[in-house]
Amino acid sequence: MSEIVNLKRHRKRLARAEKETQAEANRRQFGRSRLEREKQEAEARRAGQHLDNHKRET
């Protein structure tokens, strides 16, 4: 005997799995790790401070 499967649950389970695979692909494509984000923010701050330090006073 085969197992009885509720089709609604099965479809929902498949839809969830599909959404999760799409989310994983989006995270890989668009996401940045926390370290990358912090590094970029620190570089931007450092560049801004460097420019501010070299401004002429009028």
PDB file of N, CA, C, O and CB in Angstrom:
ATOM      1  N   MET A   1       0.849  -1.183   0.000  1.00  0.00           N
ATOM      2  CA  MET A   1       0.000   0.000   0.000  1.00  0.00           C
ATOM      3  C   MET A   1       0.891   1.241   0.000  1.00  0.00           C
ATOM      4  O   MET A   1       1.937   1.296   0.647  1.00  0.00           O
ATOM      5  CB  MET A   1      -0.964   0.001   1.228  1.00  0.00           C
ATOM      6  N   SER A   2       0.439   2.199  -0.732  1.00  0.00           N
ATOM      7  CA  SER A   2       1.173   3.455  -0.742  1.00  0.00           C
ATOM      8  C   SER A   2       0.589   4.399   0.301  1.00  0.00           C
ATOM      9  O   SER A   2      -0.512   4.189   0.810  1.00  0.00           O
ATOM     10  CB  SER A   2       1.136   4.100  -2.142  1.00  0.00           C
ATOM     11  N   GLU A   3       1.337   5.416   0.596  1.00  0.00           N
ATOM     12  CA  GLU A   3       0.934   6.363   1.634  1.00  0.00           C
ATOM     13  C   GLU A   3      -0.056   7.371   1.064  1.00  0.00           C
ATOM     14  O   GLU A   3       0.097   7.822  -0.071  1.00  0.00           O
ATOM     15  CB  GLU A   3       2.166   7.089   2.222  1.00  0.00           C
ATOM     16  N   ILE A   4      -1.065   7.722   1.845  1.00  0.00           N
ATOM     17  CA  ILE A   4      -2.047   8.721   1.428  1.00  0.00           C
ATOM     18  C   ILE A   4      -1.423  10.099   1.631  1.00  0.00           C
ATOM     19  O   ILE A   4      -0.856  10.385   2.686  1.00  0.00           O
ATOM     20  CB  ILE A   4      -3.395   8.579   2.232  1.00  0.00           C
ATOM     21  N   VAL A   5      -1.534  10.959   0.595  1.00  0.00           N
ATOM     22  CA  VAL A   5      -0.910  12.276   0.642  1.00  0.00           C
ATOM     23  C   VAL A   5      -1.980  13.341   0.457  1.00  0.00           C
ATOM     24  O   VAL A   5      -2.789  13.268  -0.468  1.00  0.00           O
ATOM     25  CB  VAL A   5       0.192  12.410  -0.441  1.00  0.00           C
ATOM     26  N   ASN A   6      -1.981  14.316   1.331  1.00  0.00           N
ATOM     27  CA  ASN A   6      -2.885  15.443   1.187  1.00  0.00           C
ATOM     28  C   ASN A   6      -2.285  16.374   0.131  1.00  0.00           C
ATOM     29  O   ASN A   6      -1.193  16.909   0.325  1.00  0.00           O
ATOM     30  CB  ASN A   6      -3.109  16.187   2.561  1.00  0.00           C
ATOM     31  N   LEU A   7      -2.989  16.566  -0.977  1.00  0.00           N
ATOM     32  CA  LEU A   7      -2.444  17.331  -2.097  1.00  0.00           C
ATOM     33  C   LEU A   7      -2.231  18.801  -1.758  1.00  0.00           C
ATOM     34  O   LEU A   7      -1.274  19.414  -2.230  1.00  0.00           O
ATOM     35  CB  LEU A   7      -3.360  17.216  -3.290  1.00  0.00           C
ATOM     36  N   LYS A   8      -3.114  19.368  -0.946  1.00  0.00           N
ATOM     37  CA  LYS A   8      -2.943  20.777  -0.557  1.00  0.00           C
ATOM     38  C   LYS A   8      -1.641  20.962   0.224  1.00  0.00           C
ATOM     39  O   LYS A   8      -0.876  21.891  -0.033  1.00  0.00           O
ATOM     40  CB  LYS A   8      -4.149  21.262   0.291  1.00  0.00           C
ATOM     41  N   ARG A   9      -1.405  20.075   1.167  1.00  0.00           N
ATOM     42  CA  ARG A   9      -0.173  20.164   1.958  1.00  0.00           C
ATOM     43  C   ARG A   9       1.051  19.941   1.082  1.00  0.00           C
ATOM     44  O   ARG A   9       2.074  20.609   1.233  1.00  0.00           O
ATOM     45  CB  ARG A   9      -0.192  19.142   3.103  1.00  0.00           C
ATOM     46  N   HIS A  10       0.927  19.000   0.173  1.00  0.00           N
ATOM     47  CA  HIS A  10       2.036  18.703  -0.721  1.00  0.00           C
ATOM     48  C   HIS A  10       2.366  19.910  -1.598  1.00  0.00           C
ATOM     49  O   HIS A  10       3.536  20.258  -1.759  1.00  0.00           O
ATOM     50  CB  HIS A  10       1.707  17.486  -1.593  1.00  0.00           C
ATOM     51  N   ARG A  11       1.347  20.548  -2.164  1.00  0.00           N
ATOM     52  CA  ARG A  11       1.566  21.748  -2.992  1.00  0.00           C
ATOM     53  C   ARG A  11       2.175  22.880  -2.174  1.00  0.00           C
ATOM     54  O   ARG A  11       3.086  23.568  -2.635  1.00  0.00           O
ATOM     55  CB  ARG A  11       0.242  22.215  -3.622  1.00  0.00           C
ATOM     56  N   LYS A  12       1.671  23.066  -0.968  1.00  0.00           N
ATOM     57  CA  LYS A  12       2.215  24.121  -0.114  1.00  0.00           C
ATOM     58  C   LYS A  12       3.678  23.839   0.237  1.00  0.00           C
ATOM     59  O   LYS A  12       4.509  24.748   0.257  1.00  0.00           O
ATOM     60  CB  LYS A  12       1.378  24.255   1.171  1.00  0.00           C
ATOM     61  N   ARG A  13       3.977  22.579   0.510  1.00  0.00           N
ATOM     62  CA  ARG A  13       5.352  22.204   0.838  1.00  0.00           C
ATOM     63  C   ARG A  13       6.276  22.466  -0.352  1.00  0.00           C
ATOM     64  O   ARG A  13       7.386  22.969  -0.182  1.00  0.00           O
ATOM     65  CB  ARG A  13       5.424  20.720   1.256  1.00  0.00           C
ATOM     66  N   LEU A  14       5.814  22.126  -1.549  1.00  0.00           N
ATOM     67  CA  LEU A  14       6.610  22.388  -2.746  1.00  0.00           C
ATOM     68  C   LEU A  14       6.793  23.887  -2.980  1.00  0.00           C
ATOM     69  O   LEU A  14       7.877  24.334  -3.355  1.00  0.00           O
ATOM     70  CB  LEU A  14       5.951  21.746  -3.967  1.00  0.00           C
ATOM     71  N   ALA A  15       5.728  24.660  -2.755  1.00  0.00           N
ATOM     72  CA  ALA A  15       5.808  26.108  -2.936  1.00  0.00           C
ATOM     73  C   ALA A  15       6.799  26.716  -1.948  1.00  0.00           C
ATOM     74  O   ALA A  15       7.583  27.591  -2.316  1.00  0.00           O
ATOM     75  CB  ALA A  15       4.419  26.752  -2.765  1.00  0.00           C
ATOM     76  N   ARG A  16       6.769  26.255  -0.691  1.00  0.00           N
ATOM     77  CA  ARG A  16       7.718  26.751   0.312  1.00  0.00           C
ATOM     78  C   ARG A  16       9.149  26.428  -0.068  1.00  0.00           C
ATOM     79  O   ARG A  16      10.044  27.260   0.079  1.00  0.00           O
ATOM     80  CB  ARG A  16       7.404  26.162   1.681  1.00  0.00           C
ATOM     81  N   ALA A  17       9.359  25.231  -0.550  1.00  0.00           N
ATOM     82  CA  ALA A  17      10.707  24.829  -0.950  1.00  0.00           C
ATOM     83  C   ALA A  17      11.185  25.672  -2.126  1.00  0.00           C
ATOM     84  O   ALA A  17      12.350  26.066  -2.170  1.00  0.00           O
ATOM     85  CB  ALA A  17      10.741  23.332  -1.316  1.00  0.00           C
ATOM     86  N   GLU A  18      10.305  25.950  -3.069  1.00  0.00           N
ATOM     87  CA  GLU A  18      10.658  26.780  -4.224  1.00  0.00           C
ATOM     88  C   GLU A  18      10.998  28.208  -3.787  1.00  0.00           C
ATOM     89  O   GLU A  18      11.966  28.798  -4.268  1.00  0.00           O
ATOM     90  CB  GLU A  18       9.502  26.799  -5.245  1.00  0.00           C
ATOM     91  N   LYS A  19      10.200  28.752  -2.880  1.00  0.00           N
ATOM     92  CA  LYS A  19      10.480  30.102  -2.371  1.00  0.00           C
ATOM     93  C   LYS A  19      11.813  30.151  -1.638  1.00  0.00           C
ATOM     94  O   LYS A  19      12.553  31.129  -1.747  1.00  0.00           O
ATOM     95  CB  LYS A  19       9.357  30.567  -1.437  1.00  0.00           C
ATOM     96  N   GLU A  20      12.115  29.097  -0.895  1.00  0.00           N
ATOM     97  CA  GLU A  20      13.378  29.058  -0.161  1.00  0.00           C
ATOM     98  C   GLU A  20      14.563  28.992  -1.108  1.00  0.00           C
ATOM     99  O   GLU A  20      15.578  29.646  -0.869  1.00  0.00           O
ATOM    100  CB  GLU A  20      13.406  27.867   0.791  1.00  0.00           C
ATOM    101  N   THR A  21      14.454  28.216  -2.179  1.00  0.00           N
ATOM    102  CA  THR A  21      15.556  28.161  -3.138  1.00  0.00           C
ATOM    103  C   THR A  21      15.731  29.498  -3.838  1.00  0.00           C
ATOM    104  O   THR A  21      16.857  29.913  -4.111  1.00  0.00           O
ATOM    105  CB  THR A  21      15.317  27.055  -4.169  1.00  0.00           C
ATOM    106  N   GLN A  22      14.618  30.181  -4.133  1.00  0.00           N
ATOM    107  CA  GLN A  22      14.694  31.513  -4.752  1.00  0.00           C
ATOM    108  C   GLN A  22      15.320  32.516  -3.785  1.00  0.00           C
ATOM    109  O   GLN A  22      16.128  33.352  -4.191  1.00  0.00           O
ATOM    110  CB  GLN A  22      13.287  31.995  -5.186  1.00  0.00           C
ATOM    111  N   ALA A  23      14.949  32.434  -2.513  1.00  0.00           N
ATOM    112  CA  ALA A  23      15.511  33.334  -1.506  1.00  0.00           C
ATOM    113  C   ALA A  23      17.013  33.107  -1.365  1.00  0.00           C
ATOM    114  O   ALA A  23      17.776  34.064  -1.236  1.00  0.00           O
ATOM    115  CB  ALA A  23      14.811  33.132  -0.149  1.00  0.00           C
ATOM    116  N   GLU A  24      17.436  31.859  -1.388  1.00  0.00           N
ATOM    117  CA  GLU A  24      18.864  31.542  -1.294  1.00  0.00           C
ATOM    118  C   GLU A  24      19.621  32.119  -2.480  1.00  0.00           C
ATOM    119  O   GLU A  24      20.714  32.661  -2.321  1.00  0.00           O
ATOM    120  CB  GLU A  24      19.079  30.021  -1.219  1.00  0.00           C
ATOM    121  N   ALA A  25      19.041  32.002  -3.664  1.00  0.00           N
ATOM    122  CA  ALA A  25      19.681  32.561  -4.854  1.00  0.00           C
ATOM    123  C   ALA A  25      19.778  34.081  -4.745  1.00  0.00           C
ATOM    124  O   ALA A  25      20.797  34.663  -5.118  1.00  0.00           O
ATOM    125  CB  ALA A  25      18.902  32.165  -6.124  1.00  0.00           C
ATOM    126  N   ASN A  26      18.736  34.725  -4.243  1.00  0.00           N
ATOM    127  CA  ASN A  26      18.755  36.174  -4.077  1.00  0.00           C
ATOM    128  C   ASN A  26      19.787  36.597  -3.042  1.00  0.00           C
ATOM    129  O   ASN A  26      20.473  37.603  -3.223  1.00  0.00           O
ATOM    130  CB  ASN A  26      17.375  36.680  -3.676  1.00  0.00           C
ATOM    131  N   ARG A  27      19.900  35.839  -1.962  1.00  0.00           N
ATOM    132  CA  ARG A  27      20.906  36.180  -0.943  1.00  0.00           C
ATOM    133  C   ARG A  27      22.303  36.085  -1.525  1.00  0.00           C
ATOM    134  O   ARG A  27      23.155  36.929  -1.247  1.00  0.00           O
ATOM    135  CB  ARG A  27      20.782  35.253   0.283  1.00  0.00           C
ATOM    136  N   ARG A  28      22.541  35.060  -2.334  1.00  0.00           N
ATOM    137  CA  ARG A  28      23.859  34.923  -2.951  1.00  0.00           C
ATOM    138  C   ARG A  28      24.124  36.046  -3.940  1.00  0.00           C
ATOM    139  O   ARG A  28      25.242  36.555  -4.023  1.00  0.00           O
ATOM    140  CB  ARG A  28      23.981  33.573  -3.651  1.00  0.00           C
ATOM    141  N   GLN A  29      23.090  36.437  -4.694  1.00  0.00           N
ATOM    142  CA  GLN A  29      23.285  37.425  -5.749  1.00  0.00           C
ATOM    143  C   GLN A  29      23.366  38.851  -5.193  1.00  0.00           C
ATOM    144  O   GLN A  29      24.226  39.628  -5.609  1.00  0.00           O
ATOM    145  CB  GLN A  29      22.154  37.328  -6.764  1.00  0.00           C
ATOM    146  N   PHE A  30      22.487  39.195  -4.268  1.00  0.00           N
ATOM    147  CA  PHE A  30      22.384  40.584  -3.827  1.00  0.00           C
ATOM    148  C   PHE A  30      22.911  40.838  -2.432  1.00  0.00           C
ATOM    149  O   PHE A  30      23.216  41.981  -2.092  1.00  0.00           O
ATOM    150  CB  PHE A  30      20.976  41.015  -3.888  1.00  0.00           C
ATOM    151  N   GLY A  31      23.026  39.831  -1.636  1.00  0.00           N
ATOM    152  CA  GLY A  31      23.378  40.025  -0.239  1.00  0.00           C
ATOM    153  C   GLY A  31      24.867  40.208  -0.025  1.00  0.00           C
ATOM    154  O   GLY A  31      25.696  39.749  -0.810  1.00  0.00           O
ATOM    155  N   ARG A  32      25.175  40.886   1.053  1.00  0.00           N
ATOM    156  CA  ARG A  32      26.572  41.038   1.469  1.00  0.00           C
ATOM    157  C   ARG A  32      26.661  40.534   2.895  1.00  0.00           C
ATOM    158  O   ARG A  32      25.693  40.608   3.652  1.00  0.00           O
ATOM    159  CB  ARG A  32      27.070  42.537   1.352  1.00  0.00           C
ATOM    160  N   SER A  33      27.807  40.031   3.249  1.00  0.00           N
ATOM    161  CA  SER A  33      27.976  39.566   4.620  1.00  0.00           C
ATOM    162  C   SER A  33      28.124  40.779   5.537  1.00  0.00           C
ATOM    163  O   SER A  33      28.372  41.895   5.080  1.00  0.00           O
ATOM    164  CB  SER A  33      29.211  38.619   4.743  1.00  0.00           C
ATOM    165  N   ARG A  34      27.971  40.546   6.807  1.00  0.00           N
ATOM    166  CA  ARG A  34      28.065  41.623   7.788  1.00  0.00           C
ATOM    167  C   ARG A  34      29.451  42.268   7.749  1.00  0.00           C
ATOM    168  O   ARG A  34      29.574  43.490   7.836  1.00  0.00           O
ATOM    169  CB  ARG A  34      27.763  41.092   9.201  1.00  0.00           C
ATOM    170  N   LEU A  35      30.485  41.448   7.618  1.00  0.00           N
ATOM    171  CA  LEU A  35      31.847  41.974   7.582  1.00  0.00           C
ATOM    172  C   LEU A  35      32.065  42.862   6.356  1.00  0.00           C
ATOM    173  O   LEU A  35      32.704  43.910   6.452  1.00  0.00           O
ATOM    174  CB  LEU A  35      32.859  40.826   7.587  1.00  0.00           C
ATOM    175  N   GLU A  36      31.534  42.444   5.206  1.00  0.00           N
ATOM    176  CA  GLU A  36      31.681  43.255   3.999  1.00  0.00           C
ATOM    177  C   GLU A  36      31.007  44.613   4.175  1.00  0.00           C
ATOM    178  O   GLU A  36      31.563  45.649   3.809  1.00  0.00           O
ATOM    179  CB  GLU A  36      31.090  42.522   2.784  1.00  0.00           C
ATOM    180  N   ARG A  37      29.772  44.591   4.754  1.00  0.00           N
ATOM    181  CA  ARG A  37      29.035  45.840   4.980  1.00  0.00           C
ATOM    182  C   ARG A  37      29.805  46.762   5.914  1.00  0.00           C
ATOM    183  O   ARG A  37      29.960  47.950   5.632  1.00  0.00           O
ATOM    184  CB  ARG A  37      27.640  45.549   5.559  1.00  0.00           C
ATOM    185  N   GLU A  38      30.290  46.213   7.033  1.00  0.00           N
ATOM    186  CA  GLU A  38      31.022  47.035   8.005  1.00  0.00           C
ATOM    187  C   GLU A  38      32.315  47.573   7.409  1.00  0.00           C
ATOM    188  O   GLU A  38      32.692  48.715   7.672  1.00  0.00           O
ATOM    189  CB  GLU A  38      31.330  46.224   9.269  1.00  0.00           C
ATOM    190  N   LYS A  39      32.991  46.766   6.615  1.00  0.00           N
ATOM    191  CA  LYS A  39      34.231  47.209   5.985  1.00  0.00           C
ATOM    192  C   LYS A  39      33.965  48.367   5.039  1.00  0.00           C
ATOM    193  O   LYS A  39      34.710  49.347   5.032  1.00  0.00           O
ATOM    194  CB  LYS A  39      34.899  46.054   5.234  1.00  0.00           C
ATOM    195  N   GLN A  40      32.910  48.264   4.240  1.00  0.00           N
ATOM    196  CA  GLN A  40      32.585  49.325   3.296  1.00  0.00           C
ATOM    197  C   GLN A  40      32.184  50.602   4.033  1.00  0.00           C
ATOM    198  O   GLN A  40      32.567  51.696   3.619  1.00  0.00           O
ATOM    199  CB  GLN A  40      31.460  48.876   2.355  1.00  0.00           C
ATOM    200  N   GLU A  41      31.418  50.479   5.115  1.00  0.00           N
ATOM    201  CA  GLU A  41      31.038  51.657   5.893  1.00  0.00           C
ATOM    202  C   GLU A  41      32.260  52.322   6.512  1.00  0.00           C
ATOM    203  O   GLU A  41      32.352  53.549   6.530  1.00  0.00           O
ATOM    204  CB  GLU A  41      30.038  51.276   6.986  1.00  0.00           C
ATOM    205  N   ALA A  42      33.202  51.524   7.022  1.00  0.00           N
ATOM    206  CA  ALA A  42      34.412  52.072   7.621  1.00  0.00           C
ATOM    207  C   ALA A  42      35.258  52.792   6.570  1.00  0.00           C
ATOM    208  O   ALA A  42      35.811  53.858   6.841  1.00  0.00           O
ATOM    209  CB  ALA A  42      35.230  50.958   8.292  1.00  0.00           C
ATOM    210  N   GLU A  43      35.357  52.212   5.375  1.00  0.00           N
ATOM    211  CA  GLU A  43      36.122  52.856   4.306  1.00  0.00           C
ATOM    212  C   GLU A  43      35.478  54.182   3.906  1.00  0.00           C
ATOM    213  O   GLU A  43      36.184  55.158   3.651  1.00  0.00           O
ATOM    214  CB  GLU A  43      36.229  51.925   3.083  1.00  0.00           C
ATOM    215  N   ALA A  44      34.165  54.227   3.848  1.00  0.00           N
ATOM    216  CA  ALA A  44      33.461  55.462   3.500  1.00  0.00           C
ATOM    217  C   ALA A  44      33.682  56.530   4.574  1.00  0.00           C
ATOM    218  O   ALA A  44      33.908  57.699   4.263  1.00  0.00           O
ATOM    219  CB  ALA A  44      31.951  55.191   3.317  1.00  0.00           C
ATOM    220  N   ARG A  45      33.614  56.114   5.843  1.00  0.00           N
ATOM    221  CA  ARG A  45      33.871  57.063   6.939  1.00  0.00           C
ATOM    222  C   ARG A  45      35.290  57.603   6.866  1.00  0.00           C
ATOM    223  O   ARG A  45      35.521  58.803   7.016  1.00  0.00           O
ATOM    224  CB  ARG A  45      33.636  56.393   8.307  1.00  0.00           C
ATOM    225  N   ARG A  46      36.246  56.692   6.630  1.00  0.00           N
ATOM    226  CA  ARG A  46      37.653  57.086   6.557  1.00  0.00           C
ATOM    227  C   ARG A  46      37.883  58.044   5.396  1.00  0.00           C
ATOM    228  O   ARG A  46      38.628  59.013   5.537  1.00  0.00           O
ATOM    229  CB  ARG A  46      38.552  55.849   6.411  1.00  0.00           C
ATOM    230  N   ALA A  47      37.261  57.789   4.258  1.00  0.00           N
ATOM    231  CA  ALA A  47      37.419  58.664   3.095  1.00  0.00           C
ATOM    232  C   ALA A  47      36.814  60.034   3.381  1.00  0.00           C
ATOM    233  O   ALA A  47      37.386  61.056   3.001  1.00  0.00           O
ATOM    234  CB  ALA A  47      36.763  58.037   1.845  1.00  0.00           C
ATOM    235  N   GLY A  48      35.675  60.061   4.040  1.00  0.00           N
ATOM    236  CA  GLY A  48      35.044  61.335   4.398  1.00  0.00           C
ATOM    237  C   GLY A  48      35.899  62.135   5.365  1.00  0.00           C
ATOM    238  O   GLY A  48      36.028  63.350   5.216  1.00  0.00           O
ATOM    239  N   GLN A  49      36.480  61.476   6.346  1.00  0.00           N
ATOM    240  CA  GLN A  49      37.348  62.157   7.297  1.00  0.00           C
ATOM    241  C   GLN A  49      38.602  62.678   6.604  1.00  0.00           C
ATOM    242  O   GLN A  49      39.089  63.764   6.920  1.00  0.00           O
ATOM    243  CB  GLN A  49      37.726  61.217   8.446  1.00  0.00           C
ATOM    244  N   HIS A  50      39.114  61.907   5.670  1.00  0.00           N
ATOM    245  CA  HIS A  50      40.303  62.325   4.935  1.00  0.00           C
ATOM    246  C   HIS A  50      40.017  63.600   4.149  1.00  0.00           C
ATOM    247  O   HIS A  50      40.831  64.524   4.140  1.00  0.00           O
ATOM    248  CB  HIS A  50      40.779  61.206   3.989  1.00  0.00           C
ATOM    249  N   LEU A  51      38.874  63.649   3.498  1.00  0.00           N
ATOM    250  CA  LEU A  51      38.497  64.852   2.749  1.00  0.00           C
ATOM    251  C   LEU A  51      38.278  66.033   3.683  1.00  0.00           C
ATOM    252  O   LEU A  51      38.709  67.148   3.390  1.00  0.00           O
ATOM    253  CB  LEU A  51      37.230  64.597   1.924  1.00  0.00           C
ATOM    254  N   ASP A  52      37.605  65.788   4.814  1.00  0.00           N
ATOM    255  CA  ASP A  52      37.358  66.876   5.756  1.00  0.00           C
ATOM    256  C   ASP A  52      38.665  67.431   6.320  1.00  0.00           C
ATOM    257  O   ASP A  52      38.766  68.633   6.569  1.00  0.00           O
ATOM    258  CB  ASP A  52      36.458  66.394   6.894  1.00  0.00           C
ATOM    259  N   ASN A  53      39.647  66.589   6.520  1.00  0.00           N
ATOM    260  CA  ASN A  53      40.929  67.033   7.059  1.00  0.00           C
ATOM    261  C   ASN A  53      41.700  67.891   6.053  1.00  0.00           C
ATOM    262  O   ASN A  53      42.572  68.662   6.454  1.00  0.00           O
ATOM    263  CB  ASN A  53      41.771  65.827   7.468  1.00  0.00           C
ATOM    264  N   HIS A  54      41.406  67.779   4.786  1.00  0.00           N
ATOM    265  CA  HIS A  54      42.146  68.511   3.774  1.00  0.00           C
ATOM    266  C   HIS A  54      41.384  69.701   3.211  1.00  0.00           C
ATOM    267  O   HIS A  54      41.776  70.264   2.189  1.00  0.00           O
ATOM    268  CB  HIS A  54      42.518  67.592   2.665  1.00  0.00           C
ATOM    269  N   LYS A  55      40.299  70.087   3.869  1.00  0.00           N
ATOM    270  CA  LYS A  55      39.541  71.255   3.404  1.00  0.00           C
ATOM    271  C   LYS A  55      40.296  72.532   3.789  1.00  0.00           C
ATOM    272  O   LYS A  55      40.938  72.622   4.835  1.00  0.00           O
ATOM    273  CB  LYS A  55      38.094  71.262   4.008  1.00  0.00           C
ATOM    274  N   ARG A  56      40.185  73.495   2.906  1.00  0.00           N
ATOM    275  CA  ARG A  56      40.767  74.796   3.209  1.00  0.00           C
ATOM    276  C   ARG A  56      39.783  75.611   4.028  1.00  0.00           C
ATOM    277  O   ARG A  56      38.570  75.524   3.837  1.00  0.00           O
ATOM    278  CB  ARG A  56      41.154  75.545   1.916  1.00  0.00           C
ATOM    279  N   GLU A  57      40.314  76.389   4.923  1.00  0.00           N
ATOM    280  CA  GLU A  57      39.463  77.291   5.683  1.00  0.00           C
ATOM    281  C   GLU A  57      39.443  78.634   4.981  1.00  0.00           C
ATOM    282  O   GLU A  57      40.487  79.157   4.591  1.00  0.00           O
ATOM    283  CB  GLU A  57      39.956  77.434   7.150  1.00  0.00           C
ATOM    284  N   THR A  58      38.275  79.181   4.822  1.00  0.00           N
ATOM    285  CA  THR A  58      38.173  80.484   4.137  1.00  0.00           C
ATOM    286  C   THR A  58      37.730  81.563   5.054  1.00  0.00           C
ATOM    287  O   THR A  58      37.596  82.713   4.635  1.00  0.00           O
ATOM    288  CB  THR A  58      37.228  80.409   2.980  1.00  0.00           C
TER     289      THR A  58
END
